């Protein structure tokens, strides 16, 4: 297995790990939003960009590295 494909698998694994963390954060934010006044929960609006940066970018790069032709 080439190093490029290994990096692809690592990035896909990180994307899956980050997706699990983002799902837990979303569940937590729903619980916080129901029990806290809305002006205290500004950080909830940062979940969507967090998903794009921490999940889709490593996933896309990892898939690209897996299908990339060596040489």
Secondary structure, 3 states (H helix, E strand, C coil): CCHHHHHHHHHHHHHHHHHHHHHHHHHHHHHHHHHCCHHHCHHHHHHHHHHHHHHHHHHHHHHHHHHCCCC
